[in-house]
Amino acid sequence: MTQDSAPPRVEADEAAERGLPEALALLHACSTPDGFLASPTDNDNYRRIWGRDGAILALAALLTDDEELIATARRTFVTLANHQGPHGEIPSNVDPLTQRVSYGGTTGRIDADLWFLIGCGEYWRATGDQAFLAHLLPAIEKVRFLLGAWEFNNRGLLYVPLTGDWADEYLQSGYVLYDQVLYLQAQRTLAAIHCDLHGSPDHGLKERIGRLRHLIRANYWFDGDRIPDDAYHEVLYRKGLQAADHCGGQHWMASFSPSGYGYRFDAFANVLVSLLEVADDDQRREVDDFIATRATLDALPLLPAFHPVIQPVDEDWKDLQVMFSYTFKNRPYEFHNGGLWPMVTGFYVADLAARGREEAARRHLRAIHQANALAMEGQPWAFPEYVHGQALTPGGTRHQGWSAAGAIIGHHALAGCPPFRIDDHEA
């Protein structure tokens, strides 16, 4: 974690007032002729065009009336498509200057492909840019085919390897909820594109969308003792249900695999499953209560990546310690291991706003601005990657573009502009 011994802090009211213009300024700093950088900070490989980060920055840019930022969103997807792998892989990140392309570390990054599809669809829907769609359609179709192959057993859910998505230094793999919800939105995007191009719906794709939504609802929420008809694996589900008495009915399960279920609270997945219209109102209330009473702090109500924290005394700690690309980041309350994320919280603000919970949404948006205003290397408005889950000090890479995107997404959601335009009706 990067922190100062006595960092200057911006007062809460000033942070709220300056939060949006500061966030927009950072998005401009991330804007290049090739698309959005994850960060203009020259740290590790952040100063590159990223599939995942670029799409999230593009979602924020599309909510603004800023022509330069919207044009950068377009260039982001074109650059990613230009460096697509031979089987359809969208780069995890690419440096157009050196032509260095990464499709992942020890495994590929499945969510880069998912965010690419979603981002292309959102750009097209927001701008009506048919030339963009025509140009990128071959890349989109290759991603579509590849995602189908990653189902492996043709049963509707993607299998995600260890380190295969944004939690790339955390212990999570298998049928990961976060990726399934993005897969649902990606298929909605494909259906909307098909309907526009052909003037009629793709009935097979619409059936897949309905089936996937049902699979998510049936396999990731434990409540009561009934085994659903669409349990992916009945014995595995029964074992998971028996072990989930501490969290069943409180939040969505993070994942399952042949070795069992993952029971930690995955904040991003739980937010997306609501925002993308899979959860029902009772499930949303339970998750809201869990977030308010178990997962966030009153002093700075940002959502952690995962909860509870893996501690050195825990069984998972030994495996977590070897999960890193450059240096070990997941000490307790840092990075994915209980670190607090402005970006994830921005999507939660959008979810709360969509449900009319404006007071709660504004409270979390203020926390995003306060976090983004924290100082690193003696300078305020550092836009840290995350905030320490206990000390509330800034951590990770500074000037993180998607921390700014979280503030922009939250602000516009409260003004009635959600980050996702494509839904089941659009498809």
C-alpha positions in Angstrom: 0.0 0.0 0.0 1.2 3.5 -0.8 0.4 6.1 1.9 1.8 9.3 3.4 2.8 9.7 7.1 0.4 12.6 7.5 -1.6 13.0 4.3 -3.4 16.3 3.8 -7.1 15.7 3.5 -9.8 17.6 1.6 -12.9 18.4 3.7 -16.0 16.4 2.9 -18.0 19.4 1.6 -15.1 20.5 -0.6 -14.7 17.0 -1.9 -18.3 16.8 -2.8 -18.2 20.1 -4.6 -15.0 19.4 -6.5 -15.5 15.7 -7.1 -17.1 15.7 -10.5 -14.8 18.3 -12.2 -11.7 16.6 -10.7 -13.0 13.2 -12.0 -13.6 14.6 -15.5 -10.1 16.1 -15.5 -8.6 12.7 -14.7 -10.6 11.1 -17.5 -9.1 13.7 -19.9 -5.6 12.8 -18.5 -6.3 9.2 -19.3 -7.4 10.1 -22.9 -4.9 9.3 -25.6 -5.1 9.0 -29.5 -5.5 5.2 -28.9 -8.1 5.2 -26.2 -8.3 5.4 -22.4 -5.3 4.4 -20.3 -6.1 2.7 -17.0 -4.0 5.4 -15.4 -1.6 8.1 -16.7 0.8 7.0 -13.8 3.8 5.1 -15.1 3.4 2.1 -12.7 3.6 -1.5 -13.7 1.4 -1.8 -16.8 -1.3 0.6 -15.9 -0.3 3.1 -18.6 -1.9 1.0 -21.3 -5.2 0.6 -23.0 -7.1 -2.0 -20.9 -10.1 -4.1 -22.0 -11.8 -4.0 -18.6 -10.8 -0.5 -17.4 -11.2 1.0 -20.9 -14.8 -0.2 -21.1 -15.7 1.2 -17.6 -14.1 4.5 -18.4 -16.1 4.5 -21.7 -19.3 4.0 -19.8 -18.5 7.1 -17.7 -17.5 9.1 -20.8 -20.8 8.2 -22.6 -22.7 9.8 -19.7 -21.0 13.2 -20.4 -21.6 15.6 -23.2 -17.8 15.8 -23.7 -17.1 15.1 -27.4 -13.4 14.4 -26.8 -14.2 11.8 -24.1 -16.8 10.1 -26.2 -14.4 10.0 -29.1 -11.8 8.4 -26.8 -14.3 5.7 -25.9 -14.7 4.9 -29.6 -10.9 4.7 -30.1 -10.6 2.4 -27.0 -12.7 -0.3 -28.6 -11.1 0.1 -32.0 -7.6 -0.3 -30.5 -8.7 -3.4 -28.6 -10.3 -4.9 -31.7 -7.2 -4.2 -33.7 -5.1 -6.3 -31.3 -7.6 -9.1 -31.0 -6.1 -12.5 -30.6 -6.4 -15.3 -33.2 -9.3 -17.0 -31.5 -11.2 -13.9 -30.6 -9.4 -12.9 -27.4 -9.7 -9.2 -26.5 -6.5 -8.0 -24.9 -6.3 -7.6 -21.1 -4.1 -4.6 -22.0 -2.2 -3.3 -24.9 0.5 -0.7 -25.4 0.0 0.6 -29.0 3.3 2.4 -29.0 5.4 -0.7 -28.4 2.8 -3.1 -29.8 3.1 -5.1 -26.5 -0.1 -7.0 -26.0 -1.2 -9.1 -23.0 -4.2 -11.4 -23.0 -3.6 -12.1 -19.3 -1.0 -13.5 -17.0 -0.9 -17.2 -16.1 -4.4 -17.4 -17.5 -6.5 -15.2 -19.8 -8.9 -12.5 -18.6 -12.4 -13.6 -19.6 -14.0 -10.4 -18.4 -11.9 -8.3 -20.9 -14.0 -10.0 -23.6 -17.3 -9.4 -21.7 -16.6 -5.8 -21.0 -15.6 -5.3 -24.7 -18.9 -6.6 -25.9 -20.8 -4.6 -23.4 -18.8 -1.4 -24.0 -19.1 -1.6 -27.8 -22.9 -2.0 -27.5 -23.2 0.9 -25.1 -21.1 3.2 -27.3 -23.2 2.2 -30.3 -26.5 2.6 -28.5 -25.5 6.0 -27.0 -24.2 7.5 -30.3 -26.0 5.7 -33.0 -22.7 5.3 -34.8 -23.5 2.6 -37.3 -20.2 2.9 -39.0 -18.5 1.9 -35.8 -20.7 -1.1 -35.4 -20.1 -2.2 -39.0 -16.4 -1.9 -38.5 -16.2 -3.8 -35.3 -18.9 -6.5 -36.1 -16.3 -9.1 -37.2 -14.4 -8.7 -33.9 -17.7 -8.8 -32.0 -18.7 -12.1 -33.7 -15.3 -13.7 -32.9 -15.7 -12.8 -29.2 -19.2 -14.3 -29.3 -17.9 -17.6 -30.6 -15.0 -17.6 -28.1 -17.4 -17.1 -25.2 -19.5 -20.0 -26.3 -16.4 -22.2 -26.3 -15.6 -21.1 -22.8 -18.8 -22.6 -21.6 -16.9 -25.9 -22.1 -19.9 -28.1 -21.4 -22.6 -26.1 -23.3 -24.7 -25.7 -20.2 -25.0 -22.0 -20.2 -22.4 -20.8 -17.7 -18.8 -19.6 -18.3 -16.0 -21.4 -16.5 -13.5 -18.9 -15.2 -9.9 -20.1 -14.3 -8.1 -18.8 -11.3 -6.9 -15.2 -12.0 -9.3 -15.1 -14.9 -11.0 -11.8 -14.3 -10.6 -8.5 -12.4 -9.9 -10.3 -9.1 -6.7 -11.5 -10.8 -4.7 -11.9 -7.6 -7.5 -13.4 -5.4 -8.7 -16.9 -4.7 -11.8 -17.3 -6.9 -12.5 -19.5 -9.9 -15.1 -21.8 -11.5 -18.5 -20.5 -12.2 -17.9 -17.0 -10.9 -21.1 -14.9 -10.4 -19.5 -11.6 -11.5 -18.6 -13.1 -14.9 -22.0 -14.8 -15.4 -23.9 -11.5 -14.9 -21.6 -9.8 -17.4 -22.2 -12.7 -19.8 -25.9 -12.0 -19.4 -25.4 -8.4 -20.3 -23.1 -9.3 -23.2 -25.8 -11.5 -24.6 -28.4 -8.8 -24.2 -26.0 -6.6 -26.2 -25.6 -9.2 -29.0 -29.4 -9.5 -29.1 -29.9 -5.8 -29.4 -27.3 -5.6 -32.2 -28.9 -8.5 -34.1 -32.4 -6.9 -33.8 -31.1 -3.6 -35.2 -29.2 -5.2 -38.1 -31.8 -7.7 -39.1 -35.0 -6.0 -38.1 -36.2 -9.0 -36.1 -35.1 -10.7 -32.8 -32.8 -13.7 -32.6 -35.1 -16.1 -30.9 -32.4 -18.6 -30.0 -30.4 -15.8 -28.4 -33.4 -14.6 -26.4 -33.9 -18.1 -25.1 -30.3 -18.2 -24.0 -30.7 -14.9 -22.2 -33.8 -16.2 -20.4 -32.0 -19.5 -19.5 -28.9 -17.7 -18.2 -30.9 -15.4 -16.0 -32.8 -18.4 -14.6 -29.5 -20.3 -14.0 -28.1 -17.3 -12.0 -31.2 -17.0 -9.9 -31.3 -20.7 -9.2 -27.7 -21.4 -8.4 -26.2 -18.4 -6.5 -28.9 -17.5 -4.0 -29.5 -19.8 -1.0 -32.7 -19.4 0.9 -34.5 -22.2 2.7 -33.7 -25.8 2.0 -35.3 -26.5 -1.4 -33.1 -27.7 -4.2 -34.1 -25.8 -7.4 -35.0 -27.7 -10.5 -32.2 -26.0 -12.3 -29.4 -26.6 -9.8 -26.2 -26.9 -11.9 -25.1 -29.9 -9.8 -27.6 -31.2 -7.2 -25.1 -32.8 -4.9 -22.8 -29.7 -5.0 -25.8 -27.4 -4.4 -27.0 -29.5 -1.4 -23.5 -29.4 0.1 -23.2 -25.7 -0.5 -26.6 -25.0 1.0 -25.7 -26.9 4.2 -22.5 -24.9 4.6 -24.1 -21.5 3.9 -26.1 -21.1 7.1 -24.0 -18.0 8.0 -24.7 -16.2 4.8 -27.5 -17.9 2.9 -30.3 -15.5 2.1 -28.1 -12.5 3.0 -26.2 -12.1 -0.3 -25.4 -13.9 -3.5 -22.8 -16.6 -3.5 -19.6 -15.5 -5.2 -18.9 -18.7 -7.1 -19.0 -22.4 -7.3 -16.7 -25.0 -8.8 -16.2 -28.8 -8.6 -14.6 -28.3 -5.2 -17.6 -26.4 -3.7 -19.1 -22.9 -3.3 -17.3 -19.6 -2.5 -19.1 -18.0 0.4 -17.4 -14.6 0.7 -19.3 -11.5 -0.2 -18.3 -10.4 -3.7 -19.4 -6.8 -3.8 -19.1 -6.1 -7.5 -21.1 -9.3 -8.4 -23.8 -8.4 -5.8 -24.1 -4.9 -7.2 -24.3 -6.0 -10.8 -26.8 -8.7 -10.2 -29.2 -6.0 -8.9 -28.3 -3.3 -11.4 -28.7 -5.6 -14.3 -32.1 -6.7 -13.2 -31.6 -10.3 -12.0 -32.3 -9.8 -8.3 -35.8 -9.3 -7.0 -36.7 -6.7 -4.5 -36.5 -9.0 -1.5 -33.0 -10.1 -2.4 -32.0 -6.4 -3.0 -33.2 -5.5 0.5 -31.2 -8.3 2.1 -28.0 -7.3 0.2 -28.5 -3.6 1.1 -28.8 -4.6 4.7 -25.7 -6.8 4.5 -23.7 -3.9 3.0 -24.9 -1.4 5.5 -24.4 -3.6 8.6 -21.6 -5.9 7.8 -19.5 -4.8 4.8 -19.1 -1.0 5.0 -17.9 1.5 7.6 -19.9 4.6 8.7 -16.8 6.7 8.5 -16.3 6.0 4.8 -19.0 3.8 3.3 -17.2 2.4 0.3 -17.7 -1.2 -0.7 -14.9 -3.7 -0.2 -14.0 -6.0 -3.1 -14.6 -9.0 -1.0 -15.7 -9.6 2.6 -14.7 -10.9 5.1 -11.0 -10.4 4.9 -8.6 -13.4 4.6 -6.3 -13.2 7.6 -3.0 -15.0 8.2 -4.7 -17.5 10.6 -7.2 -18.5 7.9 -6.9 -21.7 5.8 -6.9 -19.7 2.5 -4.0 -17.4 3.5 -1.2 -19.7 2.3 -2.7 -19.9 -1.2 -3.4 -16.2 -1.3 0.2 -15.3 -0.5 1.5 -16.7 -3.8 -1.2 -15.1 -5.9 0.5 -12.0 -7.4 2.0 -10.8 -10.7 4.6 -8.2 -9.4 4.4 -7.9 -5.6 2.0 -9.3 -3.0 -0.9 -6.8 -2.7 -3.5 -8.7 -0.7 -2.5 -8.1 2.9 -5.5 -7.8 5.2 -7.8 -4.9 4.3 -5.8 -4.1 1.1 -6.5 -4.5 -2.6 -9.1 -7.3 -3.2 -8.6 -8.6 0.4 -11.0 -6.1 2.0 -9.7 -3.0 0.3 -12.5 -0.4 -0.3 -13.1 0.5 -4.0 -14.5 3.8 -5.3 -15.1 2.2 -8.7 -17.3 -0.6 -7.3 -19.1 1.8 -5.1 -19.9 4.0 -8.2 -21.9 1.1 -9.7 -23.7 0.7 -6.3 -24.7 4.3 -6.4 -26.1 3.7 -9.8 -28.1 0.7 -8.5 -29.4 2.6 -5.5 -30.4 5.5 -7.7 -32.2 3.3 -10.1 -34.3 1.9 -7.2 -35.2 5.4 -5.9 -32.9 5.1 -2.8 -31.5 8.6 -3.4 -30.4 9.4 0.2 -28.3 6.2 0.4 -27.0 6.8 -3.1 -25.8 10.3 -2.2 -24.1 9.1 1.0 -22.1 6.6 -1.0 -21.3 9.1 -3.7 -19.9 11.5 -1.1 -17.7 8.7 0.1 -16.4 8.2 -3.4 -15.5 11.9 -3.7 -13.8 11.8 -0.2 -11.7 8.7 -1.3 -10.8 10.3 -4.6 -9.7 13.4 -2.8 -7.2 11.6 -0.6 -3.5 12.5 -1.0 -0.7 10.4 -2.3 2.9 11.6 -2.6 1.8 14.8 -0.8 -0.8 15.7 -3.4 -4.6 15.6 -2.9 -7.0 14.3 -5.5 -4.8 11.2 -6.0 -7.8 9.0 -7.1 -6.4 5.9 -5.4 -7.1 2.5 -6.7 -8.5 1.5 -3.3 -8.7 2.6 0.3 -7.4 0.6 3.2 -10.4 -1.2 4.9 -9.4 -0.2 8.4 -7.0 2.7 8.3 -8.9 4.5 5.5 -5.6 5.5 3.8 -5.1 5.4 0.0 -3.6 2.4 -1.6 -2.6 0.9 -5.0 -1.9 3.0 -8.1 -2.7 6.7 -7.9 -4.7 8.5 -10.6 -6.8 5.4 -11.3 -9.1 6.2 -14.1 -11.9 4.0 -13.0 -12.0 5.6 -9.6 -12.9 8.8 -11.5 -15.3 6.8 -13.6 -17.1 5.6 -10.4 -17.7 9.2 -9.4 -19.0 10.2 -12.9 -21.3 7.1 -13.1 -22.7 7.8 -9.6 -23.3 11.5 -10.3 -25.1 10.9 -13.6 -27.1 8.0 -12.2 -28.5 10.3 -9.6 -29.5 12.6 -12.4 -31.5 9.8 -14.0 -28.9 8.6 -16.5 -27.9 4.9 -15.8 -24.6 3.5 -17.1 -26.3 0.7 -19.1 -28.8 1.6 -21.8 -29.3 -1.9 -23.2 -31.7 -4.2 -21.3 -34.1 -7.0 -22.1 -36.5 -4.6 -23.7 -33.7 -3.2 -26.0 -32.9 -6.8 -27.0 
